[in-house]
Each structure stands twice: as structure tokens, then as C-alpha cells.
Amino acid sequence: MPPRSARPYCSLEHAHFHPPAVRFSVGTLLQRNHPMTHSIKSLVAAILLAGAILPQFACAAGTSINVPVTEIKFFDTGVGPLKAAVGYGDLSKGAHGTFVKLPAGFVSPLHIHTEDYSGVVITGVVANAETAEMKDVPLAPGSYWFQQGKAPHVTKCLSVNECVVFITQPGKFDYVNSH
């Protein structure tokens, strides 16, 4: 799991919801035969439900954020020398957009991912092929590729400097060697 400093920007800890102040005498209104008893119970239930649900809608609705490149925090992925940084979501749990750093000259072993993914090259020149022997198609910054889930492939950083890509996946990230 990503370290706390690298977790998604849109999370409940970043959602801003302040429930309205409710000022009335609940004891009087909740008396057994008071005509407002049912309405007050419904109101209290609605406020409690809103407090639990509305922060999630704030994230789903898309709280606007701006993150300068100097504030993107990379962490070890546990997959060789690859490092990752959260764009959105959580790569260990489900749908996500993640920055991935590949060191200069990196050549992955033949591997698969369970889920399809799409990648966009941010810096460096990347190649993604079905085998290590296939002719590389150099992907410069701004280029993109799609990788079908469960299809073996090799990913390379062809540059003399590190490569950074941004990948999106509909499910959690995994990396399974295909040997």
C-alpha cells in the first residue's frame, strides 16, 4: 500500500463537509405523542446519513486540485526499481491513475497485469512490446499505448534518463512474471 503521504488526493480526509447546526429541544419534540416526533426522527436520521455520504459525493463530484510536479511524491512499488505516485484512486485497491518512474535503460522481464491498462509517456522514450525480441516502437513524450490484461509483454525505458509514464487501470495494479 502507498505510504500515507502518497495516498490519493481525493479521500474522505480531504472532503470538506460541515453538517448544519441543529438547535431545538429534542427532548420536548421526541415526547411520545408530540406531532413533530416522526419528522424530527426523520430529520436526525437524514443528517446522520448525509454526514456519512456527502463527503464521498464531494470526491466523486471532483474536488478541483492542482498539484505541481515538485509535490508529486513517489514511493517504492515493490516491483524491482519501479517507483509510483498517486494521481487518483489507490493502485492497491481498484481503479486508479498512477505515475510510474522507470530507470534509464530499464527492461522488464516478460510479465502480465490482470487488468487492461493505458499508458501515456510524460518524459523519456518508452517501448511496450509482446516480447523482448520484438522491434521496439519508440514512444516519445505525449505518445500512448494500450495493454490488454493478461497479455504477456515487456516494458522498456529506452532513454539515457529515467522515463515517467502515467497509467490508468479500471482495477487494482498487479505485476506477475510470465516465465
C-alpha positions in Angstrom: 0.0 0.0 0.0 1.3 3.5 -0.8 2.7 5.4 2.2 0.3 7.9 3.8 2.0 10.9 2.1 1.4 9.2 -1.3 -2.3 8.3 -0.9 -5.0 9.6 -3.2 -5.7 13.3 -3.1 -9.4 12.7 -3.1 -10.2 10.9 0.1 -12.5 11.4 3.0 -9.7 13.2 4.9 -9.8 15.8 2.1 -13.5 16.1 1.7 -15.0 19.2 3.4 -18.4 18.7 4.9 -19.8 20.5 7.8 -23.2 19.3 9.0 -25.7 22.1 9.8 -26.1 23.1 13.4 -29.4 21.9 14.7 -30.9 23.9 17.7 -34.1 22.8 19.2 -35.3 21.0 22.3 -35.1 17.4 21.1 -36.4 16.1 24.5 -39.7 18.1 24.1 -40.1 17.2 20.4 -39.5 13.5 20.9 -42.2 13.0 23.5 -44.4 10.1 22.6 -47.5 12.0 21.4 -45.9 15.2 20.1 -47.0 15.8 16.4 -43.4 16.5 15.3 -41.9 13.2 16.7 -41.8 11.4 13.4 -40.5 14.4 11.5 -37.7 15.1 14.0 -36.6 11.4 13.9 -36.5 11.5 10.1 -34.5 14.8 10.2 -32.0 13.4 12.6 -31.6 10.2 10.5 -31.2 12.3 7.4 -28.5 14.5 9.0 -26.6 11.4 10.2 -26.9 9.8 6.7 -25.7 13.0 5.0 -22.7 13.2 7.3 -21.7 9.7 6.2 -22.4 10.0 2.5 -21.9 13.6 1.4 -18.1 13.6 1.8 -17.9 10.7 -0.7 -20.0 12.7 -3.2 -17.6 15.6 -2.8 -14.8 13.4 -4.1 -16.9 11.7 -6.7 -18.1 15.1 -8.0 -14.5 16.0 -8.4 -13.0 18.4 -6.0 -10.7 20.6 -8.1 -7.0 20.3 -7.2 -3.7 21.4 -8.7 -0.5 19.5 -7.9 2.8 20.9 -9.1 5.3 18.3 -10.3 7.5 19.2 -7.4 4.8 18.0 -5.0 4.3 14.6 -6.6 5.6 12.0 -4.1 7.0 8.7 -5.5 7.2 5.6 -3.4 8.7 2.1 -4.0 6.3 -0.2 -5.7 8.0 -3.4 -4.6 8.4 -4.3 -8.3 12.2 -4.0 -8.9 13.4 -0.4 -9.3 9.9 0.9 -10.3 8.5 3.8 -8.3 5.0 5.1 -8.4 3.0 8.2 -7.4 -0.7 8.6 -6.9 -2.7 10.6 -9.5 -6.1 9.4 -8.3 -7.5 6.3 -6.8 -5.5 3.6 -5.0 -3.4 1.2 -7.2 -3.5 -1.5 -4.5 -7.3 -1.5 -4.2 -9.0 -0.6 -7.5 -9.4 1.9 -10.3 -6.5 4.3 -10.4 -4.3 6.8 -12.4 -0.7 6.4 -11.4 2.6 8.0 -12.3 5.3 5.3 -12.8 9.1 6.0 -12.9 11.3 3.6 -14.9 15.1 4.0 -14.5 17.1 4.8 -17.7 17.7 1.6 -19.7 15.1 -0.4 -17.7 13.9 -3.6 -19.4 11.2 -5.5 -17.5 11.0 -9.3 -17.6 8.1 -10.7 -19.6 5.1 -10.1 -17.4 1.3 -9.6 -17.2 -1.2 -7.5 -15.4 -4.7 -8.9 -14.6 -6.4 -5.7 -15.8 -6.1 -3.8 -19.1 -4.3 -0.5 -18.8 -3.5 2.5 -20.8 -0.2 4.5 -20.6 0.9 8.0 -21.6 4.6 8.9 -21.8 5.4 12.0 -19.7 9.2 12.0 -20.0 11.8 9.8 -21.7 11.2 7.3 -24.5 9.3 4.1 -23.7 8.6 0.9 -25.6 6.0 -1.7 -24.8 6.0 -5.0 -26.8 4.7 -8.5 -26.6 8.2 -10.0 -26.4 11.7 -8.7 -25.7 12.7 -9.7 -29.2 10.1 -7.6 -31.0 11.2 -4.5 -32.7 10.7 -1.5 -30.3 8.3 1.2 -31.3 9.8 4.2 -29.6 7.1 6.2 -27.7 8.2 9.8 -27.0 6.6 12.2 -24.6 2.9 12.6 -25.5 2.7 9.1 -27.0 0.4 6.5 -25.6 -0.3 2.8 -25.6 -2.9 0.3 -24.5 -2.0 -3.0 -22.9 -4.6 -5.8 -22.8 -4.9 -7.5 -19.4 -3.4 -11.0 -19.0 -1.3 -10.5 -22.2 2.4 -11.0 -21.7 4.6 -8.0 -22.5 7.9 -6.3 -21.9 8.2 -2.6 -21.0 11.3 -0.6 -21.6 12.8 2.8 -20.9 14.9 3.5 -24.0 16.2 6.8 -22.7 19.5 7.7 -21.2 17.5 9.4 -18.5 14.6 8.0 -16.4 11.2 7.6 -18.0 7.9 8.7 -16.4 4.6 7.4 -17.6 1.0 7.9 -16.4 -1.1 4.7 -16.4 -4.8 4.2 -15.8 -6.5 1.0 -14.9 -10.1 0.0 -14.1 -8.9 -2.3 -11.3 -6.0 -2.8 -9.0 -2.4 -2.9 -10.2 -0.6 -6.2 -10.1 2.6 -7.4 -11.8 3.0 -11.1 -12.5 6.2 -12.5 -14.1 5.4 -14.7 -17.1 8.3 -17.1 -17.0 
